[in-house]
Amino acid sequence: MEVGQMQRQWMGYMKSLFMEGFLDGQFLQLQQLQDENNPEFVVEVVSLFFEDSERILKDLSFAVDQQSVDFKKIDAHVHQFKGSSASIGAQRVKNACIAFRNFCEEQNIDACRSCLQQVKQEYIHVKNKLETLLRLEQQIVAAGGSIPMMEWN
């Protein structure tokens, strides 16, 4: 596949991620911070997000399964996950965390458990989408092309 075709494919894929609400403008701001001095910036930030997310989701799963549920602890984990999701522009994960925090406030453990499953699903979706996006970017760069810049309004 030629570079121009890969770049068009990348643009279409990016647009779909925004249209479907997986990503928001924060992700574009991250991309704008990447330059020739730090060409792996987005990959590094996204990789850190994946590592943090896996740890937080494990901690959350443990916290909601306790005999004596500590809603403050659950809320602290969800708040942290909401922040890291927002920082990379993972909009659907962030929104699921907002709903989760409301159930923590209500101390509704059944709703918290249900919300945890939804948060996990949204995370898996965005992780798969971002991995696909980063693979496309690697292919473009390997073929000698550059990643197009996208505007979001």
Helices and strands as residue ranges (DSSP letters): H 3-19, H 25-33, H 41-64, H 71-88, H 91-106, H 109-142
